[in-house]
Amino acid sequence: MMFHKLRLINKNQIGLTMLELMVAFAISGIITTGVTMTFYQVVTGSIRTNNHMTAVKHVQDAGYWFSHDAQAAQSVTLGPSSGFDLTLSWIDWSGVTNTVTYSLVDMGGGLKKLNRHLVAGTTTTDTVVAQYIDGSAQNTNVTLTNSMLTLTITATVGSGSSQQQSETRVYQAVPRPSL
């Protein structure tokens, strides 16, 4: 008898009411919005972090080679004030003359790459030391003051205001005295 009464109640209740549907859609929309926002934050955060780490790596690479060569240098020649040309020369312990020239080469889009041209005796080596370098004089330059070489270098990676990341470092080195 009881099952018969339940069957009668269920017969009259076919489907969902409009209110139940609207509540279900609202909850689904809130959950979907939250998941979408979280996914967007993870993706853009990851891109920003990757761009920043790339900029740091290029600036550190430039600083490493600059410090390495500047500390060995016995002669320092700076390029014209409007450009970034640095020439370092030294004679190593085996008597071979080494000359390193650093220059900025346009990559397009206002960014440059830092080239290192080494002539060691009869051997010539060209190396791209860093990329994504901001070539403007206030962000990337070399100065020589009181026998102290100072490299200020900025790398900028990414496009758009939300993904573009920059890193600026200042490196100093004292060239060794000439003989």
Helices and strands as residue ranges (DSSP letters): H 2-12, H 18-72, E 75-78, E 85-91, E 97-108, E 111-120, E 123-134, E 141-145, E 148-157, E 165-173
